[in-house]
Each structure stands twice: as C-alpha cells, then as structure tokens.
Amino acid sequence: MPAYSGPQADLLQAFLQTDYRILLRSGALDVTVCERHPRLDEIIMERDWAIVTAFNPGARIDAADINEQRHRQLLAAVADAGLDALPARNHDPHGQWPDEPSLLVIGAEPDWLIALAQHLGQLALVAGRPGGEAELWLLGGEWPDPLPDHVRRVNP
C-alpha cells in the first residue's frame, strides 16, 4: 500500500488492519481485507456477504447505550429485509480501539448495504463475493489516493 499521512490515512490503515471476526457455533472465523475466505463461502452457501456495524459512527467512540440502540436498529433492518445474518465482531488486533459488535449480512444488494451503513453513520464496510477477496468499501468522505485494489470508494 502506498505511504499516506493524515487522519483519513490513519483511519484507512486501521480499517485494513482490523480483524472482522464472524462468530460461529464452532468458533470464530476471521475475515481479512484482501484475502479470500473459502470456508466462509462454504458456510454461507456461496452467497455475497458484507460485515456492517452500527457502533461508533464516524469513527468516534460513543456511549454504550447509544451504540446498543443503533445495533438493535441494524438487527431490525436486516430482519425486516428478510436477510440471513450471523453475529460478528470487529476487533482491533493492536488493542487501540474497542471491539464492536457487527453483523455478517448475507445476500443483500450492494445499494441496500451502502444505504444501511450510511444511515448508521458508518464510514466503511467490508464485503465479499464467493471466491473473491474481501474488499473494504469506503463511504463518501475524503480518502487518500490512490487506493489499494481491494479498497474502493462507494459514493451514494
């Protein structure tokens, strides 16, 4: 990845280094941006997926009760859309950011995912297709240029 500087570059780097952990009955499965995840593809029967959180919108730590309320909104939106989902957790391996409950949303249309993440005040989400590498989708904002191949801007 090219060398960047500034707050948005630091945030991009943090997003790329996060472990996006799917919580399965058999244990956790970590999703890493720019890697393929054949086990995940198999578990969710070769469907498109995305990891979305409602916690800490705008990359600012928020109060626990407000985060929980937004998480309930996320759960309700996914249920109302009739989509399958698995619990997940965004984990900073360096311990500089608190773990964030999230959802692996299965089979949603990209425009719906982007609108949901924006509604929840998020700056990014992680998405994948069967057999493909996990991608970081950046929502709006001013991001460094050029971006790595596995990162893309999605401007609504």
Helices and strands as residue ranges (DSSP letters): H 7-17, E 19-24, E 27-31, H 38-43, E 49-53, G 57-59, H 64-80, E 84-91, E 100-106, H 110-119, E 124-128, E 135-139, E 151-154
